[in-house]
Amino acid sequence: MPVTASEPAGVFNIDKPAGLSSHDVVNQVRRLVGIRRVGHAGTLDPLATGVLLVCVGVATRIVEYLQVGRKVYQADLVLGTTTTTYDAEGEVVSTAPLPALTVAELDAALRLFIGDIWQRPPAFSAVKQGGRPLYALARAGIAVESEPRRVTIHDIEVLDWQPPHLHLRITCSPGTYIRSLAHDLGQQLGCGAYLHGLRRLASGTWRVEDAVRLDDLMAAGACWQPYLHGLPAALAMFPPLVIGSEEARRFVMGQVVRLSADELPAVAPTAAIPPAFADLCRVFAQPERLLGIGRLERTADGTLLLHPHKVLRQLVAQL
């Protein structure tokens, strides 16, 4: 799809309300900004609220960078009951007497899930098996055991324990199903559990405190632009690198660019950048026009090379 000079490009940090799917939010944003090219970076179930990043225009090409950061959730679990979907929207499968659990005992059980673990996605999820989403198979009455996936739980903190409700703060890798964590904890405790409520507090460097409520964004009408984060700001987890006009021409053509040692950007280690992206930077042409994302490499002989990782050609005029 061709892009016009007036087409908006950027990222909305939206505080998603309960009751809407991520796709529902995308559709509302499409109507608001008046273009079709809109997508989200990281699905939230209809039950969940909190940070949902919605990309507009050419920003849909940076989704891969936005969805890899650590996620922080506040979760409300109900112990003593299991459901078909592992959350409050499913049908009750079983109930069990609730043991007299202390916070210390709960914390000890939760410690077993911290680190790199194997986790099975819920039967009612968008994960595909044999080319079909698991939820479609489940609704058709086809029993399928999902393939386990490796995820990382960085930390779990007990915020409150008022039986049967257990409130947790969870820091984890992308792709972690908090519904599955709730279910697995219930199995570990021997009483069952399901996810009653979920709020995403952060996704990478994006925080819910800085998000705009969807109702407020829609109420802004034609004045929505102040809520849109431009691409340079949306990619601020990567250090900036400004290159000359000749280097810029080569970069946008997909060629490797040789740099001098003093051009190496200062990189501050941060948990917001996963190891796979630790050598990436934002590449600007003078006077600081964003060209895309580059990967820095220092060869064995000390040569510093800049490899194009993602060229945002729609933003690049004739150089």
C-alpha positions, 0 to 999 in steps of 0.5 A: 500500500503506498504511503502519502506524505500526510499519513500519520506514523507512530505508536499509541500507548493505550490503557485498554479497558476490559471487555474489548479484544485487542482487535476491537481496539485496533478497529476503533483506532483505524476509524479515529485516524482514518487509515487502514494500516493499524496494528497492535504489539502484543495481544491482551485478552478481552478480560485484561486491561492495561498497556496495549501498544497500537501502531499506526502507518509505517510504525506497523513495521516496528512491531517486532521491536516493541513486543520483545520487552519484559512484561509486568502484570498485576493478576488476581487469581481465585484459588479452589476452582478451575475453568475451561479457559483458565480464566473467569470467562470459562465454565467451571470444571472443578472445585476443591476445598481451599487449604489454609495457606499462608503467604509464606507457603504461597510464596514458596510455591510461586518460587518454583515458577521463577526462571526459564520454564516450560508452559502449555498455552491454554486450550482456548488461546490463539496459538495455532496447532496444525494451522488452526487456532487452539480456541477453534479446535476447543470450540469444535470439541476437539481435545488437543494438548498444546505444545509446551513453550519456553518462557521466562518468569523474572519475578513474582510478588505476592501483593495480597492474600484474601482467600480465595483471592490471591493478588500477584505482581508478575514480571515475565518474558513476552509470550507468557500466559498468565492464565496458564501460570494461574492454572499451573499454580492451582495444580501445584497447590492441589486445589486448582485456580483460575485467573479472575483479573489481569492488568498489564502495568508495563511492556518494555519501557511503556508504562500504564501510568503514561497510557491514554484511556481508550475512551479519552483517546476516542473523545479527542476526535480530530485532536488525537495527534498529541497522544501519538508517539513518533517513531524516534520516541517509540524506538528510544530503547535503542541508542541514536546514531547519526550518519553522513549523507553518503553513508545514509544513501548506502544504508537505505539501499541495504548496504553495509556501512563502515564507521569510524570509532568515534561514531559508535553510539554510547549504549547504556545497558538496560533490561528493556533491550533483550540480548538479541537486540543489544547491538541495535541502534536508531539510524538518522541521516543529517539533520537527524532524519530517522532512516531505520534500525541498524545493527553494529558489528566490530570485526576481528580487525577492529573495523566498525560496521553498520548493517541495515536491520530495518530500513523504513523506506516510507520515511526516506525521501531522495537522499 
